[in-house]
Amino acid sequence: MGIFSIGGTNFAVDAMKSRIGLDALGNGMLEVNIDIHGDDDLFMRRMEAEEEEGEEDGEWSWALYPPVFFLHGLRVPEGLPGEAVTGPLGKHLDAAESGIYMMEHGDLSLVDIEELSARRLAVSGMVELYGKRLPFRISY
């Protein structure tokens, strides 16, 4: 199922919608394209529970669907076959586009890709969503 947490909330990972692409560029570099989707069913259950508890102004009441993490066009040195060299990327994400989308585009900062391969992703950082700066973590 995986973890896709923002703040103290785990939205889990929808494995059917999510993908990690590592494309060799032929010059010792890989282009990384990642789309990680939160789980729709878990999100809906969480929203229904907030409604049942009378939490009209719950932490995520403004959202209509779970978050999506995207990182497209990031170029990293090629590691072992099918793997990439990873580490702290800081505030200088050199990607064509990146963020977390959840009713609005959330800018990322302090991004640390701890593990990345065609089958595994562990990333953390901070995201700006709905006027709040929150930590996020994905382990998939």
C-alpha positions as CSV (number, residue, x, y, z in Angstrom):
1,M,0.0,0.0,0.0
2,G,2.8,2.5,0.8
3,I,2.9,5.7,2.8
4,F,2.0,9.1,1.4
5,S,1.8,11.3,4.5
6,I,1.3,15.1,4.7
7,G,1.5,16.5,8.2
8,G,0.1,13.8,10.5
9,T,-2.2,12.3,7.9
10,N,-1.3,9.2,5.8
11,F,-3.2,9.1,2.5
12,A,-1.5,5.8,1.5
13,V,-0.5,5.1,-2.1
14,D,-2.7,4.0,-5.0
15,A,-0.4,1.6,-6.7
16,M,-2.6,1.3,-9.8
17,K,-2.3,5.0,-10.6
18,S,1.3,5.6,-9.4
19,R,4.4,5.2,-11.5
20,I,8.2,5.7,-11.3
21,G,10.0,6.2,-14.6
22,L,13.8,6.2,-14.9
23,D,14.8,6.8,-18.5
24,A,18.5,6.4,-19.5
25,L,19.6,9.4,-21.6
26,G,22.8,7.7,-22.9
27,N,25.2,10.2,-21.3
28,G,25.5,8.6,-17.8
29,M,22.3,10.4,-16.7
30,L,18.8,9.3,-16.0
31,E,15.6,11.4,-16.4
32,V,13.3,10.8,-13.5
33,N,9.5,11.1,-13.9
34,I,7.4,10.2,-10.8
35,D,3.7,10.4,-10.2
36,I,2.5,9.1,-6.8
37,H,-1.3,9.2,-6.1
38,G,-2.9,9.1,-2.7
39,D,-5.5,6.3,-2.2
40,D,-9.1,7.4,-3.2
41,D,-10.9,4.9,-1.0
42,L,-8.9,5.8,2.1
43,F,-9.4,9.5,1.4
44,M,-13.1,9.1,1.0
45,R,-13.4,7.1,4.3
46,R,-11.4,9.8,6.1
47,M,-13.7,12.5,4.7
48,E,-16.8,10.5,5.7
49,A,-15.5,10.0,9.2
50,E,-14.8,13.8,9.6
51,E,-18.4,14.5,8.5
52,E,-19.9,11.8,10.9
53,E,-17.9,13.4,13.7
54,G,-19.3,16.8,12.8
55,E,-15.9,18.2,11.8
56,E,-17.0,20.5,9.0
57,D,-13.7,22.4,9.3
58,G,-11.5,19.3,9.5
59,E,-7.9,19.5,8.5
60,W,-8.6,18.3,5.0
61,S,-12.3,19.4,4.6
62,W,-11.3,21.8,1.8
63,A,-10.0,18.9,-0.4
64,L,-12.1,17.0,-2.9
65,Y,-9.6,14.3,-3.7
66,P,-6.3,12.8,-2.3
67,P,-2.9,14.4,-3.1
68,V,-0.7,13.7,-6.1
69,F,3.1,14.0,-5.8
70,F,4.8,14.7,-9.1
71,L,8.4,15.1,-10.1
72,H,9.0,15.3,-13.9
73,G,12.2,15.9,-15.8
74,L,14.7,15.6,-13.0
75,R,18.1,14.5,-14.3
76,V,20.3,12.5,-12.0
77,P,23.5,10.4,-12.4
78,E,22.9,6.8,-13.4
79,G,23.8,4.3,-10.7
80,L,23.6,0.6,-11.0
81,P,21.3,-0.7,-13.8
82,G,17.8,0.6,-13.1
83,E,18.9,2.7,-10.2
84,A,19.8,6.3,-9.6
85,V,22.2,8.1,-7.3
86,T,20.1,9.8,-4.6
87,G,20.5,12.2,-1.7
88,P,19.4,15.6,-0.5
89,L,18.3,17.9,-3.3
90,G,17.6,20.9,-1.0
91,K,15.8,23.8,-2.4
92,H,17.3,23.5,-5.8
93,L,15.2,20.8,-7.4
94,D,16.4,20.8,-11.0
95,A,13.2,19.3,-12.4
96,A,11.0,20.6,-15.2
97,E,8.1,20.5,-12.7
98,S,7.5,19.3,-9.2
99,G,5.0,19.6,-6.4
100,I,2.1,18.1,-4.6
101,Y,-1.3,18.8,-6.1
102,M,-4.3,18.8,-3.8
103,M,-6.9,21.3,-5.0
104,E,-4.0,23.7,-5.5
105,H,-0.4,23.3,-6.5
106,G,1.9,22.9,-3.4
107,D,5.5,24.0,-3.8
108,L,8.2,21.6,-2.5
109,S,11.2,22.5,-0.5
110,L,14.0,20.6,1.4
111,V,13.4,17.5,-0.7
112,D,15.4,14.5,0.1
113,I,15.2,11.5,-2.2
114,E,16.5,8.7,0.1
115,E,15.9,5.8,-2.2
116,L,14.9,5.7,-5.9
117,S,14.7,2.8,-8.3
118,A,12.2,1.6,-10.8
119,R,10.5,-0.3,-8.0
120,R,11.1,1.8,-4.9
121,L,10.8,5.4,-3.8
122,A,11.5,7.0,-0.4
123,V,11.3,10.8,-0.4
124,S,10.6,13.5,2.2
125,G,10.5,17.2,2.4
126,M,8.2,20.2,3.0
127,V,5.1,21.3,1.0
128,E,3.1,24.5,1.0
129,L,-0.6,23.6,0.9
130,Y,-3.6,25.8,1.6
131,G,-1.5,28.4,3.4
132,K,0.4,25.9,5.6
133,R,3.9,24.5,5.4
134,L,3.8,20.8,6.2
135,P,6.2,17.9,6.1
136,F,5.6,15.2,3.6
137,R,6.9,11.6,3.3
138,I,6.4,9.0,0.6
139,S,7.6,5.4,1.0
140,Y,6.5,3.3,-1.9
